[in-house]
Amino acid sequence: MSDNTAILAGFTREILASADGGCELHLFVQPDADLDGRFKAYDADECEFIAVNGWLFSIEDVEG
């Protein structure tokens, strides 16, 4: 699967999610995703869809 597949499926918002301990995820999410709750995301590094518990991460939009 590729990033393009996720974008075509509506996962168009690109974010970085980081947590204590050095965990950082490069994700694509749907534009209206509730990032404070549990949400579905596309992990750009592992090329797969995952479920993320948003309350465990600091999240920022990728600009560019």
N, C-alpha and C positions, 0 to 999 in steps of 0.2 A: 504494500500500500504506500502511497506517496502523500505529501502535503497537499497536492492538487486534489486528490480524492476527498480529503477532509474539507477543503474549501468548497468543492462542488456539493458536498453534503450539508453546507451551511455553517461550517465551523470557520468563520472568517475573521474573528477577533484573535490577534496574536498577543500572548501574554507570557511573562516570566513569573513563575511561582517559586519562592525560596522559603526554606524552613531552617530552623536552628540545626546545627550539625552539618551544614554544608550541602544539604540536598537542594538542587535547583532543577526545575523542569521548564522546558521550552514547549509551550502548549498552544493549540488553537482551540477556541471555544465558540459556541454560538453567541452572537452579539447580546442577547438578552439573558445569558446565564447568570444565575444568582451565585456569585463568587464567594459568598459568606457561608453557603450551605454545601451540600454534596452535589457535584455536577459532573457531567460527562465531558471529556476533553480528548483531543488527539495529541499524543505525545510525539513531537517532531523528531526527537532523538531516537526513539525506539520504533517509530512508524506503526503505532497501534493506538486504538482507543482505550482509555482508562477512566476510572471513576476517581474523583479527587474530593477529599474533604477540605473544602476551602478554608475552614476555620483554623487549620493547621499551618497555613502558609501566609506569607506576605506576597501580595500580587501587584504587579505593575504592567501596564500596557507597553508593548514594544512599539517604538516610534520609527517610522521610516517609510 
